Amino acid sequence: MTSVFQAHTDVAPLLSTTPTHADLAALYSATHWSLYDMPALLDSRVDIEWLAHMSHTRTIQRFGHTMQLFAPVYLSNLCYNQCTYCGFSMEHEYPRKTLSMAEFQLELGILHRHGFRHVLLLTGEAPGSVDADYIAEAIHVAKKTFDSVGVEVQPLSQPDYEMLIQAGADSLTLYQETYHKQTYLKHHLRGKKRRQDWRLTAVESGATAGFYRINLGALLGLYDWRYEALCLGYHLTQLQQRYQAVQFGVSFPRIQGMFGEYTVEYPVSDSDLVRLIATFRLVFPDISITLSTREPAQLRDHLIPLGITTMSAASKTNPGGYSGHDTETQFDISDERSVQCIDAVLRDNGYCPVYTDWS
């Protein structure tokens, strides 16, 4: 399969154009914005207060005062890839853990008692051990008590995705990590993940297989965040045109602390993150935008009204983390508040927490 998005798409020239006073006036007076407005919207000359206000308005128009809450469940930290920025990278020497189905059920039971009905299943990328059959079994187990089960696992083939859907999965999350070809090769040193085209086409394999919801994103900090934003915007636009029955969403994870050492070469500030979220809300008003517990509590509270529709809560990023297993995490959690605390914050700010959107 050939991806609708070409990894060599050159968006760099678009970032070198400085918006004029006339360009800014046109942005401020517009009622709709398109992909072609993204370079200007991402520019620091655009008033961030205006962006935040417009993003909030558009979000309330489309989604009301609701916030979907979910919990991630890590099935395994075993991985066959060597990636410079990841705590699961294969060169790190620590005991690896893959949950048995009995251990997995303990995790699910704890989350169910906390009120969650939507879970996202994650793994390292070890297809020879934690394969599609194992993931399908976990989905089948989770569907017995959870209304919605999503997956964020290694890229799979269309038949494997069809098997996961048949087992009960309803959403697929697959981050490109970085769209910049040279940077991708720089950070993915060994393993199947080094094949950038495999990740790009896997998204479309999932859409063709029949996933109703698909979430995309880039890992912020690997390369220029504005470059990643434009590539993600182009990718999302092309996918929406080809797969019109799919509900797409995005997330903007920033690199956080992990096992090992990694220095972020392209820092993304809090104001950059606000600009990124607001721009995607204006250009793509109907997509979901997810905010993870990678971000600190105070910032998450401030971001809630600026375009976010989905939040993780009380997350653990290690297999068996909810039931007390002392296993290695993929990355550090910044917002460690309980589900009850986040629920209260949302309600105090006039939002209705949603733990399931269908049964």
NUBALUM-287798 format. One line per 4 residues: number of its first residue (from 1); their letters; for each residue x, y, z of C-alpha. Coordinates in steps of 0.1 Angstrom, whole numbers, plus 5000, padded with zeros to 4 digits. Each point is the difference from the previous one (the first is absolute). Layout:
NUM) A) X:Y:Z; ...
***
This chain:
1) MTSV) 5000:5000:5000; 5012:5035:4992; 4992:5026:5026; 4978:5030:4990
5) FQAH) 5027:5021:5019; 5034:5001:4985; 5027:5002:5026; 5021:5023:4978
9) TDVA) 4972:5026:4999; 5019:5033:5002; 4982:5023:5024; 5031:5019:5011
13) PLLS) 4996:5029:4975; 4965:5007:5015; 5017:5006:5033; 5023:5026:4986
17) TTPT) 4972:5024:4989; 4993:5029:5024; 4963:5009:5002; 4994:5036:4991
21) HADL) 4976:5024:5018; 4975:4993:4973; 5004:4962:5006; 4994:5004:5037
25) AALY) 4970:5023:4994; 4985:4973:4977; 5006:4973:5027; 4983:5021:5027
29) SATH) 4970:5008:4978; 4994:4965:4987; 4973:4976:5012; 5015:4969:4986
33) WSLY) 5037:4989:4996; 5016:4974:4978; 5032:4981:4997; 5015:5029:4980
37) DMPA) 4995:5023:5030; 5021:4977:5023; 5035:5016:4994; 4986:5034:5009
41) LLDS) 4980:4987:5030; 5031:4983:5014; 5020:5032:4997; 5009:5017:5032
45) RVDI) 4987:5033:4987; 4964:4988:5002; 4985:5011:5033; 4999:4969:5023
49) EWLA) 4971:5014:5020; 4979:5003:4968; 5010:4964:4991; 4990:4987:5034
53) HMSH) 4967:5018:4999; 4991:4988:4965; 5011:4964:5008; 4978:5000:5032
57) TRTI) 4970:5013:4981; 5004:4974:4972; 5004:4972:5025; 4968:5009:5019
61) QRFG) 4981:5003:4967; 5010:4965:4989; 5003:4981:5033; 4982:5020:5027
65) HTMQ) 5014:4998:5036; 5009:4963:4999; 5033:4983:5006; 5007:4964:4992
69) LFAP) 5022:4982:5026; 5019:4969:4994; 5028:4979:5015; 5030:4985:4982
73) VYLS) 5009:4964:5009; 5035:4988:4991; 5001:4963:4991; 5038:4997:4996
77) NLCY) 5032:5020:5001; 5018:4975:4977; 5013:5016:4969; 5021:4990:4970
81) NQCT) 5008:5035:4988; 5029:5023:5010; 4987:5036:5002; 5020:5028:5016
85) YCGF) 4971:5016:5019; 4980:4971:5014; 5002:4983:5034; 4990:4966:4984
89) SMEH) 5029:5001:4975; 5016:4966:4997; 5035:5010:5010; 4988:5009:5036
93) EYPR) 5009:4972:5024; 4972:4993:5024; 4975:4972:5006; 4973:5000:4973
97) KTLS) 4964:4992:5009; 4970:4988:4979; 4968:4996:5019; 4982:4967:5001
101) MAEF) 4963:5002:4994; 4994:4995:5038; 5023:5030:5008; 4983:5020:4973
105) QLEL) 4966:4993:5015; 5013:5014:5033; 5009:5032:4983; 4966:5002:4983
109) GILH) 4982:4994:5033; 5017:5029:5017; 4992:5024:4972; 4964:4988:4998
113) RHGF) 4996:5007:5037; 5014:5035:4994; 4971:5006:4976; 5018:4996:4967
117) RHVL) 4982:4984:4971; 5024:5010:4972; 5035:4985:5000; 5030:5002:4976
121) LLTG) 5022:4970:4997; 5037:5007:4994; 5032:4979:4995; 5036:5003:4991
125) EAPG) 5006:4988:4964; 5009:4963:5003; 4979:4983:4972; 5018:4967:5005
129) SVDA) 4989:4997:5036; 4971:5025:5006; 4983:4993:4967; 4966:5006:4985
133) DYIA) 4986:4969:5015; 5010:5010:5035; 4986:5035:4995; 4967:4986:4986
137) EAIH) 4997:4978:5031; 5005:5031:5023; 4974:5019:4980; 4975:4972:5004
141) VAKK) 5006:4999:5038; 4996:5038:5003; 4968:5001:4980; 4983:4978:5026
145) TFDS) 4999:5030:5024; 5010:5031:4980; 4978:5018:4974; 5029:5013:4979
149) VGVE) 5034:4984:4994; 5027:5017:4980; 5034:4989:4990; 5034:5017:4997
153) VQPL) 5023:4972:4989; 5026:4993:4973; 4989:5006:4964; 4981:4969:4987
157) SQPD) 4987:4987:4967; 4964:5005:4989; 4991:4964:5008; 5014:5004:5035
161) YEML) 4981:5032:5005; 4968:4983:4989; 5007:4973:5026; 5003:5027:5027
165) IQAG) 4967:5016:4989; 4983:4966:5000; 5013:4995:5036; 4983:5033:5010
169) ADSL) 5025:5029:4994; 4984:5032:4988; 5029:5025:4998; 5035:5000:4987
173) TLYQ) 5028:5024:5012; 5032:5001:4980; 5024:5029:5003; 5025:5007:4972
177) ETYH) 5025:5012:5026; 5016:5024:4975; 4992:5007:4963; 5035:5013:4993
181) KQTY) 5017:4971:4981; 5036:5007:5011; 4989:5006:5036; 4980:4968:4999
185) LKHH) 5030:4979:4990; 5022:5018:5026; 4978:4990:5029; 4988:4965:4988
189) LRGK) 5032:4980:4999; 4990:4964:4999; 4969:4979:4996; 4970:5001:4978
193) KRRQ) 4990:5034:5012; 5029:5014:4980; 4977:4996:4969; 4982:5034:4999
197) DWRL) 4979:4989:4971; 4987:4970:5020; 4985:5023:5027; 4985:5023:4973
201) TAVE) 4982:4973:4981; 4989:4982:5033; 4977:5029:5007; 4982:4993:4967
205) SGAT) 5000:4963:5006; 4981:5007:5032; 4975:5023:4982; 4995:4974:4973
209) AGFY) 4995:4973:5026; 4971:5020:5014; 5012:5019:5031; 4973:5026:5007
213) RINL) 5024:5023:5019; 5037:5006:4992; 5023:5023:5020; 5032:5015:4985
217) GALL) 5028:5021:5013; 5037:5008:5001; 5023:4998:5031; 5009:5036:5007
221) GLYD) 5037:5007:5006; 5015:4978:4973; 4999:5027:4974; 4986:5035:4993
225) WRYE) 4964:5000:5014; 4986:5022:4973; 5014:4976:4973; 4984:4971:5018
229) ALCL) 4967:5019:5002; 4998:5008:4963; 5009:4964:4990; 4974:4987:5025
233) GYHL) 4975:5025:4985; 5007:4988:4965; 4999:4964:5010; 4967:5004:5018
237) TQLQ) 4984:5019:4971; 5010:4973:4976; 4987:4972:5022; 4967:5018:5006
241) QRYQ) 4995:5003:4962; 5006:4963:4994; 4983:4985:5031; 4970:5022:5006
245) AVQF) 4983:4975:5023; 5028:5002:5026; 4999:5024:5029; 5036:5013:5003
249) GVSF) 5017:5015:5031; 5034:5013:5009; 5023:5003:5030; 5031:5020:5007
253) PRIQ) 5022:4981:5024; 5032:5018:5012; 5030:4978:5009; 5002:4994:5038
257) GMFG) 5025:4984:5023; 5007:4963:4995; 5025:4972:5008; 5033:5010:4984
261) EYTV) 5012:5034:4989; 4985:5021:4972; 5005:5037:4993; 4971:5017:4982
265) EYPV) 5015:5018:4970; 4968:5019:4990; 4983:5012:5032; 4963:5008:4998
269) SDSD) 4988:5027:5024; 4966:5002:5017; 4990:5028:4977; 5011:4980:4970
273) LVRL) 4978:4972:5012; 4970:5024:5004; 5006:5014:4965; 5002:4964:4986
277) IATF) 4968:4989:5016; 4980:5031:4991; 5012:4999:4964; 4989:4964:4995
281) RLVF) 4966:5009:5016; 4995:5029:4976; 5011:4981:4968; 4984:4966:5010
285) PDIS) 4970:5010:5022; 4985:4965:5002; 5030:4979:5010; 5006:4988:5035
289) ITLS) 5031:5013:5018; 5015:4979:5028; 5021:5013:5029; 5020:4975:5020
293) TREP) 5014:4999:5035; 5035:5007:4986; 4991:5037:5006; 5000:5014:5036
297) AQLR) 4967:5005:5018; 4999:5038:5000; 5006:5002:4962; 4974:4973:4993
301) DHLI) 4975:5020:5020; 5007:5031:4979; 4999:4980:4967; 4966:4984:5007
305) PLGI) 4979:5029:4984; 5024:5006:4971; 4990:4972:4977; 5004:4967:5020
309) TTMS) 4973:4974:4997; 5016:4969:5015; 5023:4996:5030; 5018:4971:5017
313) AASK) 4998:4999:5038; 5019:4983:5028; 5022:4983:4974; 5027:4974:5005
317) TNPG) 5025:4994:4971; 5014:4967:5011; 4985:4965:4998; 4982:4991:5032
321) GYSG) 5003:5036:5013; 4965:5002:5013; 5003:4968:5021; 5034:5010:5014
325) HDTE) 5026:4983:4978; 5033:5017:5002; 5008:4998:4963; 5018:5026:4978
329) TQFD) 4979:5027:4985; 5000:5014:4964; 5001:5036:5012; 4994:5020:5032
333) ISDE) 4965:5012:5009; 4997:5037:5010; 4964:5001:5010; 4996:4974:5028
337) RSVQ) 4966:5011:5013; 4973:4975:5007; 4970:4995:4977; 4978:5016:5027
341) CIDA) 5021:5031:5001; 5000:5005:4962; 4963:4993:5000; 4995:5027:5026
345) VLRD) 5022:5025:4981; 4979:4995:4968; 4967:5004:5018; 5013:5031:5018
349) NGYC) 5007:5015:4966; 4966:4992:4986; 5010:4968:4981; 4982:4967:5001
353) PVYT) 5025:4970:5002; 4989:4972:4976; 5013:4966:5009; 4983:4982:4971
357) DWS) 4983:5013:4968; 4981:4968:4992; 4992:4966:5015
***
